[in-house]
Amino acid sequence: MKKIISLILAILLVAIFGVFALGSGESESTTTDQGTGKAETTDTDTNLGDYKVEIVSCRLAKDYEGKDIVIVKYNFTNNADEAASFMFAFDENVYQDGVGLNECYITDDSANYDSGNQTKEIKKGTSLEVEVAYELNDTTTDIEVEVEELFSFDDSVVTKTFSIS
């Protein structure tokens, strides 16, 4: 009988401490998306961990098959002690009507697109313009760009919406 009472008391103590732990967190001024639970900011020039990213602009182009694409330009600043590349610092996603767009790697030569900066490592305090191309679903629906740090416990997300029509 003593074992059962001890077990019940232990479960109650764990439940009580769990309620206090959930309820005692500090409030944040950043709003969270109820669907993803990620903190979002619409600032286009924001620190994410040891890095800074600015969602600069976008432009329409064609891929090598003549399909419509959008090229998004980012400005990446490394504030970490070690060299880093855009590709391994951030997870960026582009959406149309909530549907993710696939990256496009080969564009028409007239697009004047250089994907090489995505993988270039830069040292602390250095900034680099980076372009990433995405296949569009259509050329009339706005796109929403989201960037978050690739390896982080912080759920901050930088977003910017572009009208492409």
Contact map, one row per residue, 1 for C-alpha under 8 A:
111110000000000000000000000000000000000000000000000000000000000000000000000000000000000000000000000000000000000000000000000000000000000000000000000000000000000000000
111111000000000000000000000000000000000000000000000000000000000000000000000000000000000000000000000000000000000000000000000000000000000000000000000000000000000000000
111111100000000000000000000000000000000000000000000000000000000000000000000000000000000000000000000000000000000000000000000000000000000000000000000000000000000000000
111111110000000000000000000000000000000000000000000000000000000000000000000000000000000000000000000000000000000000000000000000000000000000000000000000000000000000000
111111111000000000000000000000000000000000000000000000000000000000000000000000000000000000000000000000000000000000000000000000000000000000000000000000000000000000000
011111111100000000000000000000000000000000000000000000000000000000000000000000000000000000000000000000000000000000000000000000000000000000000000000000000000000000000
001111111110000000000000000000000000000000000000000000000000000000000000000000000000000000000000000000000000000000000000000000000000000000000000000000000000000000000
000111111111000000000000000000000000000000000000000000000000000000000000000000000000000000000000000000000000000000000000000000000000000000000000000000000000000000000
000011111111100000000000000000000000000000000000000000000000000000000000000000000000000000000000000000000000000000000000000000000000000000000000000000000000000000000
000001111111110000000000000000000000000000000000000000000000000000000000000000000000000000000000000000000000000000000000000000000000000000000000000000000000000000000
000000111111111000000000000000000000000000000000000000000000000000000000000000000000000000000000000000000000000000000000000000000000000000000000000000000000000000000
000000011111111100000000000000000000000000000000000000000000000000000000000000000000000000000000000000000000000000000000000000000000000000000000000000000000000000000
000000001111111110000000000000000000000000000000000000000000000000000000000000000000000000000000000000000000000000000000000000000000000000000000000000000000000000000
000000000111111111000000000000000000000000000000000000000000000000000000000000000000000000000000000000000000000000000000000000000000000000000000000000000000000000000
000000000011111111100000000000000000000000000000000000000000000000000000000000000000000000000000000000000000000000000000000000000000000000000000000000000000000000000
000000000001111111110000000000000000000000000000000000000000000000000000000000000000000000000000000000000000000000000000000000000000000000000000000000000000000000000
000000000000111111111000000000000000000000000000000000000000000000000000000000000000000000000000000000000000000000000000000000000000000000000000000000000000000000000
000000000000011111111100000000000000000000000000000000000000000000000000000000000000000000000000000000000000000000000000000000000000000000000000000000000000000000000
000000000000001111111110000000000000000000000000000000000000000000000000000000000000000000000000000000000000000000000000000000000000000000000000000000000000000000000
000000000000000111111111000000000000000000000000000000000000000000000000000000000000000000000000000000000000000000000000000000000000000000000000000000000000000000000
000000000000000011111111100000000000000000000000000000000000000000000000000000000000000000000000000000000000000000000000000000000000000000000000000000000000000000000
000000000000000001111111100000000000000000000000000000000000000000000000000000000000000000000000000000000000000000000000000000000000000000000000000000000000000000000
000000000000000000111111100000000000000000000000000000000000000000000000000000000000000000000000000000000000000000000000000000000000000000000000000000000000000000000
000000000000000000011111110000000000000000000000000000000000000000000000000000000000000000000000000000000000000000000000000000000000000000000000000000000000000000000
000000000000000000001111111000000000000000000000000000000000000000000000000000000000000000000000000000000000000000000000000000000000000000000000000000000000000000000
000000000000000000000001111100000000000000000000000000000000000000000000000000000000000000000000000000000000000000000000000000000000000000000000000000000000000000000
000000000000000000000000111110000000000000000000000000000000000000000000000000000000000000000000000000000000000000000000000000000000000000000000000000000000000000000
000000000000000000000000011111100000000000000000000000000000000000000000000000000000000000000000000000000000000000000000000000000000000000000000000000000000000000000
000000000000000000000000001111100000000000000000000000000000000000000000000000000000000000000000000000000000000000000000000000000000000000000000000000000000000000000
000000000000000000000000000111110000001110000000000000000000000000000000000000000000000000000000000000000000000000000000000000000000000000000000000000000000000000000
000000000000000000000000000111111000001110000000000000000000000000000000000000000000000000000000000000000000000000000000000000000000000000000000000000000000000000000
000000000000000000000000000001111101111100000000000000000000000000000000000000000000000000000000000000000000000000000000000000000000000000000000000000000000000000000
000000000000000000000000000000111111111100000000000000000000000000000000000000000000000000000000000000000000000000000000000000000000000000000000000000000000000000000
000000000000000000000000000000011111110000000000000000000000000000000000000000000000000000000000000000000000000000000000000000000000000000000000000000000000000000000
000000000000000000000000000000001111100000000000000000000000000000000000000000000000000000000000000000000000000000000000000000000000000000000000000000000000000000000
000000000000000000000000000000011111110000000000000000000000000000000000000000000000000000000000000000000000000000000000000000000000000000000000000000000000000000000
000000000000000000000000000000011111111000000000000000000000000000000000000000000000000000000000000000000000000000000000000000000000000000000000000000000010000000000
000000000000000000000000000000011101111100000000000000000000000000000000000000000000000000000000000000000000000000000000000000000000000000000000000000000011100000000
000000000000000000000000000001111000111110000000000000000000000000000000000000000000000000000000000000000000000000000000000000000000000000000000000000000011100000000
000000000000000000000000000001111000011111000000000000000000000000000000000000000000000000000000000000000000000000000000000000000000000000000000000000000001111000000
000000000000000000000000000001100000001111100000000000000000000000000000000000000000000000000000000000000000000000000000000000000000000000000000000000000001111000000
000000000000000000000000000000000000000111110000000000000000000000000000000000000000000000000000000000000000000000000000000000000000000000000000000000000000011100000
000000000000000000000000000000000000000011111100000000000000000000000000000000000000000000000000000000000000000000000000000000000000000000000000000000000000011100000
000000000000000000000000000000000000000001111100000011110000000000000000000000000000000000000000000000000000000000000000000000000000000000000000000000000000011100000
000000000000000000000000000000000000000000111110000111100000000000000000000000000000000000000000000000000000000000000000000000000000000000000000000000000000000000000
000000000000000000000000000000000000000000111111000111000000000000000000000000000000000000000000000000000000000000000000000000000000000000000000000000000000010000000
000000000000000000000000000000000000000000001111111110000000000000000000000000000000000000000000000000000000000000000000000000000000000000000000000000000000000000000
000000000000000000000000000000000000000000000111111110000000000000000000000000000000000000000000000000000000000000000000000000000000000000000000000110000001000000000
000000000000000000000000000000000000000000000011111100000000000000000000000000000000000000000000000000000000000000000000000000000000000000000000000010010100000000000
000000000000000000000000000000000000000000000011111100000000000000000000000001110000000000000000000000000000000000000000000000000000000000000000000000000000000000000
000000000000000000000000000000000000000000000011111110000000000000000000000111110000000010000000000000000000000000000000000000000000000000000000000000000000000000000
000000000000000000000000000000000000000000001111111111000000000000000000000111100000000000000000000000000000000000000000000000000000000000000000000000000000000000000
000000000000000000000000000000000000000000011111001111100000000000000000011110000000000000000000000000000000000000000000000000000000000000000000000000000000000000000
000000000000000000000000000000000000000000011100000111110000000000000000011100000000000000000000000000000000000000000000000000000000000000000000000000000000000000000
000000000000000000000000000000000000000000011000000011111000000000000001111000000000000000000000000000000000000000000000000000000000000000000000100000000000001100000
000000000000000000000000000000000000000000010000000001111100000000000001111000000000000000000000000000000000000000000000000000000000000000000000000000000000000000000
000000000000000000000000000000000000000000000000000000111110000000000001110000000000000000000000000000000000000000000000000000000000000000000000000000000000000001000
000000000000000000000000000000000000000000000000000000011111000000000111100000000000000000000000000000000000000000000000000000000000000000000000000000000000000001000
000000000000000000000000000000000000000000000000000000001111100000000111000000000000000000000000000000000000000000000000000000000000000000000000000000000000000000010
000000000000000000000000000000000000000000000000000000000111110000011110000000000000000000000000000000000000000000000000000000000000000000000000000000000000000000010
000000000000000000000000000000000000000000000000000000000011111000011110000000000000000000000000000000000011001000000000000000000000000000000000000000000000000000000
000000000000000000000000000000000000000000000000000000000001111111111000000000000000000000000000000000000011001000000000000000000000000000000000000000000000000000000
000000000000000000000000000000000000000000000000000000000000111111111000000000000000000000000000000000010111000000000000000000000000000000000000000000000000000000000
000000000000000000000000000000000000000000000000000000000000011111100000000000000000000000000000000000000111100000000000000000000000000000000000000000000000000000000
000000000000000000000000000000000000000000000000000000000000011111100000000000000000000000000000000000000001000000000000000000000000000000000000000000000000000000000
000000000000000000000000000000000000000000000000000000000000011111110000000000000000000000000000000000000001000000000000000000000000000000000000000000000000000000000
000000000000000000000000000000000000000000000000000000000000011111111000000000000000000000000000000000000000000000000000000000000000001000000000000000000000000000000
000000000000000000000000000000000000000000000000000000000001111001111100000000000000000000000000000000000000000000000000000000000000001101100000000000000000000000000
000000000000000000000000000000000000000000000000000000000001111000111110000000000000000000000000000000010000000000000000000000000000111100000000000000000000000000000
000000000000000000000000000000000000000000000000000000000111100000011111000000000000000000000000000000000000000000000000000000000000111100000000000000000000000000000
000000000000000000000000000000000000000000000000000000000111100000001111100000000000000000000000000000000000000010000000000000000011110000000000000000000000000000000
000000000000000000000000000000000000000000000000000000111110000000000111110000000000000000000000000000000000000000000000000000000011110000000000000000000000000000000
000000000000000000000000000000000000000000000000000000111100000000000011111000000000000000000000000000000000000000000000000000001111000000000000000000000000000000000
000000000000000000000000000000000000000000000000000011111000000000000001111100000000000000000000000000000000000000000000000000001110000000000000000000000000000000000
000000000000000000000000000000000000000000000000000011110000000000000000111110000000000000000000000000000000000000000000000000111100000000000000000000000000000000000
000000000000000000000000000000000000000000000000001111000000000000000000011111000000010000000000000000000000000000000000000000111100000000000000000000000000000000000
000000000000000000000000000000000000000000000000001110000000000000000000001111100000000000000000000000000000000000000000000111110000000000000000000000000000000000000
000000000000000000000000000000000000000000000000011100000000000000000000000111110011000000000000000000000000000000000000011111100000000000000000000000000000000000000
000000000000000000000000000000000000000000000000011100000000000000000000000011111000000000000000000000000000000000000000000111000000000000000000000000000000000000000
000000000000000000000000000000000000000000000000011000000000000000000000000001111111000000000000000000000000000000000000001100000000000000000000000000000000000000000
000000000000000000000000000000000000000000000000000000000000000000000000000000111110000000000000000000000000000000000000001100000000000000000000000000000000000000000
000000000000000000000000000000000000000000000000000000000000000000000000000000011111000000000000000000000000000000000000001100000000000000000000000000000000000000000
000000000000000000000000000000000000000000000000000000000000000000000000000001011111100000000000000000000000000000000000111100000000000000000000000000000000000000000
000000000000000000000000000000000000000000000000000000000000000000000000000001010111110110000000000000000000000000000001111000000000000000000000000000000000000000000
000000000000000000000000000000000000000000000000000000000000000000000000000000000011111110000000000000000000000000000111110000000000000000000000000000000000000000000
000000000000000000000000000000000000000000000000000000000000000000000000000100000001111111000000000000000000000000001111100000000100000000000000000000000000000000000
000000000000000000000000000000000000000000000000000000000000000000000000000000000000111111100000000000000000000000000110000000000000000000000000000000000000000000000
000000000000000000000000000000000000000000000000000000000000000000000000000000000001111111100000000000000000000000000010000000000000000000000000000001000000000000000
000000000000000000000000000000000000000000000000001000000000000000000000000000000001111111100000000000000000000000000000000000000000000000000000000011100000000000000
000000000000000000000000000000000000000000000000000000000000000000000000000000000000011111110000000000000000000000000000000000000000000000000000001111100000000000000
000000000000000000000000000000000000000000000000000000000000000000000000000000000000001111111000000000000000000000000000000000000000000000000000001111000000000000000
000000000000000000000000000000000000000000000000000000000000000000000000000000000000000001111100000000000000000000000000000000000000000000000000111100000000000000000
000000000000000000000000000000000000000000000000000000000000000000000000000000000000000000111110000110000000000000000000000000000000000000000000111000000000000000000
000000000000000000000000000000000000000000000000000000000000000000000000000000000000000000011111000110000000000000000000000000000000010000000011110000000000000000000
000000000000000000000000000000000000000000000000000000000000000000000000000000000000000000001111111110000000000000000000000000000000000000000011100000000000000000000
000000000000000000000000000000000000000000000000000000000000000000000000000000000000000000000111111110000000000000000000000000000000000110001111000000000000000000000
000000000000000000000000000000000000000000000000000000000000000000000000000000000000000000000011111000000000000000000000000000000000000000001110000000000000000000000
000000000000000000000000000000000000000000000000000000000000000000000000000000000000000000000011111100000000000000000000000000000000000000000000000000000000000000000
000000000000000000000000000000000000000000000000000000000000000000000000000000000000000000000011111110000000000000000000000000000000000000000000000000000000000000000
000000000000000000000000000000000000000000000000000000000000000000000000000000000000000000001111011111000000000000000000000000000000000000000000000000000000000000000
000000000000000000000000000000000000000000000000000000000000000000000000000000000000000000001111001111100000000000000000000000000000011110000000000000000000000000000
000000000000000000000000000000000000000000000000000000000000000000000000000000000000000000000000000111110000000000000000000000000000011000000000000000000000000000000
000000000000000000000000000000000000000000000000000000000000000000000000000000000000000000000000000011111000000000000000000000000001111000000000000000000000000000000
000000000000000000000000000000000000000000000000000000000000001000001000000000000000000000000000000001111110000000000000000000000001111000000000000000000000000000000
000000000000000000000000000000000000000000000000000000000000000000000000000000000000000000000000000000111110000000100000000000000000100000000000000000000000000000000
000000000000000000000000000000000000000000000000000000000000001100000000000000000000000000000000000000011111000000000000000000000000000000000000000000000000000000000
000000000000000000000000000000000000000000000000000000000000111100000000000000000000000000000000000000011111101010000000000000000000000000000000000000000000000000000
000000000000000000000000000000000000000000000000000000000000111111000000000000000000000000000000000000000111111100000000000000000000000000000000000000000000000000000
000000000000000000000000000000000000000000000000000000000000000100000000000000000000000000000000000000000011111110000000000000000000000000000000000000000000000000000
000000000000000000000000000000000000000000000000000000000000000000000000000000000000000000000000000000000001111100000000000000000000000000000000000000000000000000000
000000000000000000000000000000000000000000000000000000000000110000000000000000000000000000000000000000000011111110000000000000000000000000000000000000000000000000000
000000000000000000000000000000000000000000000000000000000000000000000000000000000000000000000000000000000001111111000000000000000000000000000000000000000000000000000
000000000000000000000000000000000000000000000000000000000000000000000010000000000000000000000000000000000010101111100000000000000010000000000000000000000000000000000
000000000000000000000000000000000000000000000000000000000000000000000000000000000000000000000000000000000000000111111000000000000010000000000000000000000000000000000
000000000000000000000000000000000000000000000000000000000000000000000000000000000000000000000000000000001000000011111100000000000111000000000000000000000000000000000
000000000000000000000000000000000000000000000000000000000000000000000000000000000000000000000000000000000000000001111111000000000000000000000000000000000000000000000
000000000000000000000000000000000000000000000000000000000000000000000000000000000000010000000000000000000000000001111111000000011110000000000000000000000000000000000
000000000000000000000000000000000000000000000000000000000000000000000000000000000000111000000000000000000000000000111111000000000111000000000000000000000000000000000
000000000000000000000000000000000000000000000000000000000000000000000000000000000000111100000000000000000000000000011111100000000000000000000000000000000000000000000
000000000000000000000000000000000000000000000000000000000000000000000000000000000001110000000000000000000000000000011111110000000000000000000000000000000000000000000
000000000000000000000000000000000000000000000000000000000000000000000000000000000011110000000000000000000000000000000011111000000000000000000000000000000000000000000
000000000000000000000000000000000000000000000000000000000000000000000000000001000011100000000000000000000000000000000001111101110000000000000000000000000000000000000
000000000000000000000000000000000000000000000000000000000000000000000000000001011111000000000000000000000000000000000000111111000000000000000000000000000000000000000
000000000000000000000000000000000000000000000000000000000000000000000000000011111110000000000000000000000000000000000000011111000000000000000000000000000000000000000
000000000000000000000000000000000000000000000000000000000000000000000000000011100000000000000000000000000000000000000000001111100000000000000000000000000000000000000
000000000000000000000000000000000000000000000000000000000000000000000000000011100000000000000000000000000000000000000000011111110000000000000000000000000000000000000
000000000000000000000000000000000000000000000000000000000000000000000000001111000000000000000000000000000000000000000000010011111000000000000000000000000000000000000
000000000000000000000000000000000000000000000000000000000000000000000000001110000000000000000000000000000000000000001000010001111100000000000000000000000000000000000
000000000000000000000000000000000000000000000000000000000000000000000000111100000000000000000000000000000000000000001000000000111110000000000000000000000000000000000
000000000000000000000000000000000000000000000000000000000000000000000000111100000000010000000000000000000000000000101100000000011111000000000000000000000000000000000
000000000000000000000000000000000000000000000000000000000000000000000011110000000000000000000000000000000000000011101100000000001111100000000000000000000000000000000
000000000000000000000000000000000000000000000000000000000000000000000011100000000000000000000000000000110000000000100100000000000111110000000000000000000000000000000
000000000000000000000000000000000000000000000000000000000000000000001111000000000000000000000000000000111000000000000000000000000011111000000000000000000000000000000
000000000000000000000000000000000000000000000000000000000000000000001111000000000000000000000100000011110000000000000000000000000001111100000000000000000000000000000
000000000000000000000000000000000000000000000000000000000000000000111100000000000000000000000000000011110000000000000000000000000000111110000000000000000000000000000
000000000000000000000000000000000000000000000000000000000000000000011100000000000000000000000001000010000000000000000000000000000000011111100000000000000000000000000
000000000000000000000000000000000000000000000000000000000000000000000000000000000000000000000001000010000000000000000000000000000000001111100000000000000000000000000
000000000000000000000000000000000000000000000000000000000000000000010000000000000000000000000000000000000000000000000000000000000000000111111000000000000000000000000
000000000000000000000000000000000000000000000000000000000000000000010000000000000000000000000000000000000000000000000000000000000000000111111000000000000000000000011
000000000000000000000000000000000000000000000000000000000000000000000000000000000000000000000000000000000000000000000000000000000000000001111100000000000000000000011
000000000000000000000000000000000000000000000000000000000000000000000000000000000000000000000001100000000000000000000000000000000000000001111110000000000000000000111
000000000000000000000000000000000000000000000000000000000000000000000000000000000000000000000001100000000000000000000000000000000000000000011111000000000000000011111
000000000000000000000000000000000000000000000000000000000000000000000000000000000000000000000111100000000000000000000000000000000000000000001111100000000000000011110
000000000000000000000000000000000000000000000000000000000000000000000000000000000000000000000111000000000000000000000000000000000000000000000111110000000000001111000
000000000000000000000000000000000000000000000000000000100000000000000000000000000000000000011110000000000000000000000000000000000000000000000011111000000000001110000
000000000000000000000000000000000000000000000000000000000000000000000000000000000000000000011100000000000000000000000000000000000000000000000001111100000000111100000
000000000000000000000000000000000000000000000000000000000000000000000000000000000000000001111000000000000000000000000000000000000000000000000000111110000000111000000
000000000000000000000000000000000000000000000001000000000000000000000000000000000000000001110000000000000000000000000000000000000000000000000000011111000011110000000
000000000000000000000000000000000000000000000001100000000000000000000000000000000000000011100000000000000000000000000000000000000000000000000000001111110001100000000
000000000000000000000000000000000000000000000000000000000000000000000000000000000000000111100000000000000000000000000000000000000000000000000000000111110000000000000
000000000000000000000000000000000000000000000000000000000000000000000000000000000000000011000000000000000000000000000000000000000000000000000000000011111000000000000
000000000000000000000000000000000000000000000000100000000000000000000000000000000000000000000000000000000000000000000000000000000000000000000000000011111110000000000
000000000000000000000000000000000000000000000000000000000000000000000000000000000000000000000000000000000000000000000000000000000000000000000000000000111110000000000
000000000000000000000000000000000000000000000000100000000000000000000000000000000000000000000000000000000000000000000000000000000000000000000000000000011111000000000
000000000000000000000000000000000000111000000000000000000000000000000000000000000000000000000000000000000000000000000000000000000000000000000000000100011111100000000
000000000000000000000000000000000000011110000001000000000000000000000000000000000000000000000000000000000000000000000000000000000000000000000000000110000111110000000
000000000000000000000000000000000000011110000000000000000000000000000000000000000000000000000000000000000000000000000000000000000000000000000000011110000011111000000
000000000000000000000000000000000000000111110100000000000000000000000000000000000000000000000000000000000000000000000000000000000000000000000000011100000001111100000
000000000000000000000000000000000000000111110000000000100000000000000000000000000000000000000000000000000000000000000000000000000000000000000001111000000000111110000
000000000000000000000000000000000000000001110000000000100000000000000000000000000000000000000000000000000000000000000000000000000000000000000001110000000000011111000
000000000000000000000000000000000000000000000000000000000000000000000000000000000000000000000000000000000000000000000000000000000000000000000111100000000000001111100
000000000000000000000000000000000000000000000000000000001100000000000000000000000000000000000000000000000000000000000000000000000000000000000111000000000000000111110
000000000000000000000000000000000000000000000000000000000000000000000000000000000000000000000000000000000000000000000000000000000000000000001110000000000000000011111
000000000000000000000000000000000000000000000000000000000011000000000000000000000000000000000000000000000000000000000000000000000000000000111110000000000000000001111
000000000000000000000000000000000000000000000000000000000000000000000000000000000000000000000000000000000000000000000000000000000000000000111100000000000000000000111
